[in-house]
Amino acid sequence: MNTSSALLVVDMQNDFLPGGALPIENGDRVIPVLNRYIKRFESMGRPLFYSRDWHPTETAHFREFGGEWPPHCVQGTEGAEFASDLQVASDGIIVSKGMGWDAQSYSAFLAQDDEGTHLEDLLRERDVTELYVGGLALDYCVKFSVLDALEKRINTTLLVDATRAVNNETHDAEDAIEEMVRAGAQVVTFERAFTEVESL
């Protein structure tokens, strides 16, 4: 990690947790791990970004309207709220995606803040050249966010201990990691990421 790094927490919303509309198995187990990362990035004064699905009631993303998924993360609902145990920093930057009728918007790089500024521009404004990514789900929004970051020439690290996959197919998680690594992503756990910077 260096002074141009930032943390991106992807879609840690109630609907993706056990009991939610689109639950990811063991999705809640990444919350304590993500909180460790959040605390560390806060202590180092580095930017924290939180992406969220923020769908309208009617969208082509949902099965009812021809899409792949059941309704989830509808704007203003409890399911769209961040997990209650997740530490959302007071100066954390929230970016929202999937707000249009036909917006699939898996990648956080399609998200924008309340003023309409997209994630890439928010990163550039803060001179971020190194991005650490965790959250849900590994084989969808996390993967596409990592791939987009790499395409934009941002050094990107997958926090493999802070993510879980949908796993519609048995090996989707492994395939997603392999695809990200082939594209140039680093893969770390908390211990591996910070062993060399414990004295900072």
Number of C-alpha atoms within 10 A of each C-alpha: 14 11 12 14 23 25 25 25 27 25 29 28 26 24 25 26 20 14 11 16 17 18 17 20 14 15 22 24 14 19 21 14 19 24 17 14 23 25 13 15 17 17 10 13 12 19 22 22 23 22 28 25 28 23 25 18 13 15 21 17 23 19 12 13 15 10 14 12 14 13 21 24 27 20 16 11 12 14 21 23 19 20 19 11 10 18 16 18 15 7 10 17 18 19 26 24 23 23 19 15 15 14 14 19 21 21 22 31 23 19 25 21 16 11 7 10 12 18 23 18 13 17 19 10 9 13 13 21 18 20 22 23 26 30 29 27 23 29 23 17 24 29 25 20 25 30 23 19 24 19 12 12 12 19 18 26 25 25 25 18 17 26 27 22 23 20 18 9 8 9 11 16 21 13 14 19 19 13 15 23 17 11 15 17 22 16 18 16 15 16 10 11 16 15 9 10 10 8 6 7
